[in-house]
Amino acid sequence: KMLGRVLCTVVFMGALPSLVEVSQGHISVVLLGATGDLAKKYLWQGLFELYMDQVSSGHSFTFHGAALTALEPGQRLMFDVLKKLACPPDESPNRCAVLKDQFLKLSQYHQLKTAENYTALNREIETLLRQEGLQEAGRIFYFSVPPFAYTEIARHINSSCRPPPGAWLRVVLEKPFGHDLESAQQLAAELASFFREEEMYRVDHYLGKQAVAHILPFRDQNRQFLDAIWNRHHVERVEIVLKETVDAKGRTSFYEQYGVIRDVLQNHLTEALMFLTMELPANVSRAEEVLQCKLQAFQSLRGLEKRSAVLGQYQAYASQVQEELQKAQDYISTTPTFAGVLIHSDSLRWEGVPFLLTSGKALDERVGYIRVLFKNRAYCTQRETLRDAGYSQCKAKQIIFYIGHGALNTPAVLVSRNLFRPIMPEGSWREAVGQSDLYIFGQPLSDYYVYNPVKERDAYSILISNIYHGRKDFFITTENLLASWRFWTPLLNSVSHQPLRLYPGGVENQHLLDFEMVSGEVVFTLAEPVELLNPNRLMPSDYRTIQSKFRESPLVSAWSEDLISQLASDIEKTASRTVAHSGQFHLALSGGSSPVVLFQRLARHHYAFPWRHTHIWLVDERCVPLTDTESNFFSLHNHLLQSVRVPYFNVHPMPVHLNQRLCVEEDRGTEMYAKEIVALVANASFDLVLLGVGTDGHTASLFPESENGLEGAQTVVLTESPVKPHQRMSLSLPLINRARQVFVLVLGKGKHDITTLLSRVGHQPRKWPVSGVSPSSGQLVWYVDYEALLG
């Protein structure tokens, strides 16, 4: 008799406190999805820690891992995970070894695929209890499976695997709980047909994070200090932040469905917001009171509007989606990977206080925190060096619930010393000693009272313990879930096709994602540039309205993202005007790295661009196959052509690869391209040519002292580059100068020196080929970002 043997062995070995002689009943824990990632990383460890904590409580346990996998391979996979379970550092090795051995003996694997499988599991549990003479206390079913499987599993549990009358049932559900209000309502209705509300435990693992879980106890235990200041008269703003350095690679199928708002803000950050804004119940230990106060806090939130959010997407996301999901060529993702959202509560306590919720992937650091910043009316006349720094009234006053990672790398509660010394439960939190020279929000750690958990525990371990104890206030009720979706769904609908700010990722984001509050809305701090062109006029001469000049030609300058946005808009306007006038638009594009962000911008944000009437030409090409990653056409295809609807016969790659040879003069590739231009482009005059500038002053593939292309009658030439791949094909300078408009794009600090030089020199194309760009009857406009212009 398995269970009896385990209990006898544990008592006999004397490794545990004596067990309660009369059992309080047996608990069966069924983990569905027992071989999945979540189970491997967190759930089995959490169940093992529950067993260690409760083994002497008088309850007996069995643990049933279940999945769709057949019995033998499923058993192997599950026990490979169980063998790696670890005890907390403060656990004695002897006790740990005994408990781990017993846990393995109490765990078994089941294939749960059909109704018969569930019936068989129920029969096994009943038989085991009958043999051991035990009464059943309850069953826990943990759904570590995708939501689409919930309904069928729920049906099987309800029909053939419920415990007998007198025993409880707890069904644990993992997010996502729907995609919007309608889908959440549908899923909730389906589950409600099988389970009562008190039987369902929806997990948001952030409610198990120690700093988050302590917000309500902290507010309760420090009422004497907080009652007077926890309101709109004293709080300046609240920030709830979860930043990640990882991107969505490997998870794009999930991310394309959900995005950062559904993944993080609608659940994790909103739950933290509720703990901050809800009125404190008389008894924070009563789950019913806590849940009712949370619901009232939801009902006080002011509705979100489109301008309540700023959204971004890291640049590599598009290619990751293309690669992982094998999307069609015209697919453009509008899924945000970064969001900053401004929320207001209309409750009397919080009216007018901004709550900023922020999260994103591919950011500069991994950190989570909740920061309550208080207003400071103090002015200190004595100089800073003479003040008692920690207690100075002129220092910022804040309370921070530090979730983890970041500079502290541990959960913590921090309170400014010039606020109050908080009351903290001694058994579970301790004051940090030997504080380092770390700085948190611009202040040394010594400016705060800092408390860390006595024992750091994983969120899932805490939540599994709360499930066992039936603590519903740590979980999401149906009513609160629908209230959350009711709040977020209008925003999700309004921004579903909103242009996203692209960001490079990591520390290179710099100030790109900074945003500010303006008149109850949020906007990126680095705003889109002022409209420089008069949209009511139709002539290229409009560029003369730009006052700034560079080399006696119009100059548009801004930070790089804003510059690219302006350039893309100007190209679209030029295209639309030209198509309206002549029916088609001939655009010649340069290669290299600078235009990549422009191509992405055009692909993602310019849905009205007249692509159907646009011909795409290459300004220059490297002498490599067009499928080579070094190929300019390859880059153009990856970042633009596969995402827009340009007719294939309107795309004109340079013929660098003929007769299985690369750029051989006898193959006459340059002549072929020149003839094609003459045949299709009126007067061989492109409507718009986009150029870049090299650090040596080259443009297109026309290099200093080039023997070909700087002058003469030839329109398409072969040239030699000083860097690999050396051989190039390029439009000649005379052909470029026949264009109606030429835009030159210059980006980055690396181009500052050549930009400065070009601002001083005259027409010397043999030294600096770009200085020879001067359209004979058209317009030249320079687009130079601040880094290239100012260094």
C-alpha positions, 0 to 999 in steps of 0.5 A: 500500500503505497501511501501507508508505506510512505507515511510509515517510512517518514515517521520511522526514519525520525526525520520529521516532527511527529505526524498528527495521528488522526488524519485530517483527510487526503488531498490529491493534486493533479497537475495537467500539462505535467511535462510542459515548460511551466511545470518543469520550471516552477510548478513541480518545485512549488508542489514539492515545497508545499509537501515539505511545508505541510507533511506534518499538518495531518493531511496526506497527499498524492501527486498525479502528473498528467498530459497527453503523452503516452504512459511510458514516455510521459513517466520518463519525462516527468521523473526526469523533472522530479529528480532535479527538485531542490530543497531550500538552502535552510533545509537540513540535507537529511530531511531533504533527502527523505522528503524528496524520496517520499515525494517521488514515491507519492507521485505518479504519471497518467495519460489524460486524453479521453473521458475514460482516462479521467474515469480511471484516474477517479477510480484509482484515487477512490481505490487508494483511499479505500485501501488506506482507510483515508477520508478525502479532504479535497482535490486540486486540478492545476491546468498548466495547459493552453486555454483552448483545452480548458473547456474539454478538461473541465467537462471531463473533471465535472462529469467523472473526476469530482471528489465526493460530497464533503470534500472540496474541489479547487481548479487552478487556471493559468492566464491568458483568460481571454483575448478581450472582454467578449472572449473572456466572457465566453470562457468564463461562461463555459467554465461556470457551467462546470465549476462554482466560482469558489472552486476556481483559482485564476493565477496571476503569478505576480500576486505571488511576488513577495513585494507585490503580495506585501502591498496590502499588509504594508498599507494595513500595518502602517495606517498610522503613517499612511492614512494622512498621505495616501491620497491625491493631496500628497502623492505626485504620481505612481509608476508601475514598471516591468522592463525586460531585456529579452525579446519575443524570439521563440514566442512570436506566435503567442505575442502576435495574438496578445502583445505587451498590453494583454501579456503584462499590463492588463493582468500583472500591472493592473493587479498591482494598481488595484492593491495601491488604489483600493480602499483598505478593508477593515480586515485585510485577511478576509478574502471577500472584503479584499475582493470587493474593495478591488472591484470598487477600485476597478469601477472608479477607473476613468476610461482609457482613450487612444492618447492614453498610451504610447506604443513601440515595437523593437526593430527585430520583431518583424523579421522574427515574426516572418521567420517563426510564423512564415507569414505572407509577404504582405504581412505587417505586424502592428503588435506592440512590444512596448507600452506606456499607459496613463491611468486615472482614477475618479475616486475621491482619494486619487482624482488627478493623480497619474498612474503610469504603467510601463512594460516592454521587451528588448529594453535596457534592463530587467527590473520590476518595481512599483514606485509611489512618489510624494509631492515635496513642498520643502525648500532647504536653505542650507547647502546640501553638503551640510544637511543630514542627507538621509533625513533631508526634507528636500530629498525625494520622498517615495515608497518603492515595492521592488519586485526584483532584478535590476540594481537590487536583484532581490525583492525589497520594500524601500521607504525614504528616511524623510517619510517614516520608519515603516512597521514590517513583520519581523518574521518575514521581512528584515531590515537590510544592513551593511548597505552598499553604495548603490543608487536607486532613482538617483538616491543612495540606498542609505537614503531609504529604510530597506527591507528584504524577505527573510526567506526569498520564495518563488511566486509559484511556491507562494501561490500553490501554498495559497491554493492549498489554504484556500486564500482566494484574495491572491487570485482573480475572480470572474467578476474582477477579470471581466472588470479588467477586460471591460477597462482595457478592451476599448483601448486595445480596439482603438490602438489596434492599427496605431503606428508603432514607434520602432526602437533598436533594443537594449541600451541603444534605445536611449531616449526613444521611448521616453514619454511625458504627460500632456493635458491628460494624455501621453506622448513620446518626449521626442515628438514627430518633427514639425510639418516642414512642407505645405501639403496644399501645394503640389510643386517640388519647389515647396521645399524652398519653404524649409529655412535650414540650408546645407550646401545651399540646399534645403536641410531637414534635421531631427533625431533619427526616428523623427527624421526617418518618419519625416522622410517617409512621409515626404517620399509618400507625398512625392509619390502621390503627387507624381502618380496623380500627375503622370500615372506612375512613380519611378523611385531609385533606392540606395543600399547600405545600412542607413535606409533599412529603418526607412524601408521598415517605416514605409512598410509599417506605417504608409498604407496609403502609399501608391505602391501599385503605380510605383517602379522600384530601381536600385541606385547601386548593387554589390556584385554578389548573387541577389540572394546573398545577405550582402546584396542591396536587393536582398536587404530591400526585399527583406525590409520593404518589398515583401511587405508591400504590394509592388507589382513584380514587373515594377521591381528592377534589380540590377543585373549583376549576376548573368551567365552564372558570373558576377559583374563581368563586362562582357555580359553587358549588365550595365548596358542592359540596366541603362536600356531598361531605364531609357525604355521605362523612365521618361527622359531617363529622369527618375522622379526621386533618387534616395542617396546615402553618404559614406564616411569617405564622401562616396555616394551610391557606389561612386568612390573618391577618384573613381575611374567610372561614373563621375562624369561622361555619357555612361549612365550605369557603370561598374566600379571598385569599392575599397571594402569587400565586396569590391566590385559594384554596379552603380548609377552614374553621377550624370544620371543621378543629376537628371532626377527630378528630386534627390534626397540624401539621408545621413545618420549617426555620429559616425557621419559627423566628420564627413558632414562637417567637411561637406558643409565647408567644401565646394563642388569636388566630386573626384575627392568627395563624390557626394559633393557632385550631386546637384540635380540639373533641373530638380531639387536636392534635399538633405535629411541629416540627423542631429548626431551626424549634424552636431556630433 
